[in-house]
């Protein structure tokens, strides 16, 4: 499996972000418009967390808060494990499993680089399995 840097390169730059002082309604509308499940939360250009559909359901809906009056910073996730760009996809899977998270912020030193999601890692695992399958099929074709 490739490194986090390689996965992020394939994803391209991150544009799915929102300010921590935006309303949750703004965040949900943006997620729906962009057909995504999370937004990266910034405060004055600095990463501070993420807001996901799960945050919305567990921290807003189940607590009977107003979607129009509640700010993103009130329900967002702040304490995700952090990885570097040199981390392997396999190690990210283990970290996600151990921390029960679906997202990992990526930092190279103090610089925020992006988010690795469980879906990114699932695509990597499928890509690797397809590669192994194709190589095995090719060997069988030429050796049989």
N, C-alpha and C positions, 0 to 999 in steps of 0.2 A: 504494500500500500504506500502511496506517495506521502510526502511531507505536507504539513499544513500550508506552507508557502505555495507549493504546487497546486493544491486544491483552491486556495484563494486566487491564484493567478487565473485559473480556469473560470472562476465565478465572476471575475471582473470587479470593478470598484463598487463599493456599497453606497447606495442611494436611499435605502430604506431607513431613514432616521427621523427623529422628532425631538423637540425640546422638552425637557422635563416639566416645564410649566404649561404645556398644552393640556387641553382636556382629554379625558379618556375617549370621549366621543370623537374628537379629532383623530385620535390614534386608530380607533376602530374603523372610521371612514377611510383613512389612508390604507390600512391593511386590506380592507375590502376592495378598494380601487386598484391596488397593486397586486391583489390576489396572493398575499403573503400572510404568514402566521405570527410574525414578530416585527418589531421596529427597534432599532438601536437608539438609545436615549442619550442625548447630549445636554450638557449645561455649559454654556459659553464656549462651545466648540470642543469640549472635553467629554470623553466617554464616561457615563455614570451608571449605565445598566441597560436592560432591555425591558420592553413590555411585550407580552405575548397574549395570544388568545386565552391561554391557561391563566395568566394573571387576571385578565378580565373576568373570567368565569369564577375563579376561586377568591379573588380579593375584592371584587366589586359586586358582582351579581349575588353571590352567596352572603355577602354582608349588607345587602340591600342599600347600596350607595347609588347616588345619582350619576349616570354616565356623563351628563352635561356639566355637572358641577365639580366632579372629582378630577384632580390633576394627575397626570401620568406619574409623577414622582411619588404619589401616595400609594400606588399599587404595583409599581414596577419591581422587577427582580434586580437586586444589587450584588448579591454575594455568589456569583457564579465562579467556578474554578477558572483560572486563566492559564492559557498555553502560549508557547512561543511558536514562531513560524517554522522552527526546526523540528518540532514534535512530529512523531509519526502518526498516521491515521489510526493504527492499532492502539497506541497509547491513549489517543483521544477517546476511542471507544471504551477502553477500560475506565478512564476518568469519568466519562458520562455515566457509565453503568454504576460506578461506585458512588457518585454524587447525585444520582437520579435526576440529572439535568439533560436537557435536549439541545443546549446551546453552550458554546465555549468561546469567550472573547479571546482574541489573539493579539498579543502585544509583542513587539520587538523592542526591548528596553521600555522606555516610557511611551513609545509611539503605538497608538491603537491601529491595528491593521485590518480588522474585520471580525466576523463571527463564523465559526464552524458549527454547522447544525448536524443533528442526527441524520437528516436527509442527505447532506453532503457525504457523510461517512457510509451511508447505505449505498449510495450511487458508486462510491469507491469500491466497496466490497463486491458489488455486482460486476463492475468493470473488471476487477481482478479475477473473479470467478469466470467471466466470459473469456478472458485472456488465457487462463489455464485450460479451459474447455477447448478453445480453438487450437491451442498448441498440442493438446493431447489428441485431438481429432486429426490434426495434420500429421503427427507422428504415426498414428495408426494407419493413416492413408498410405504413407510412404514405406512403412515397415511390414505391412501385411501382404 
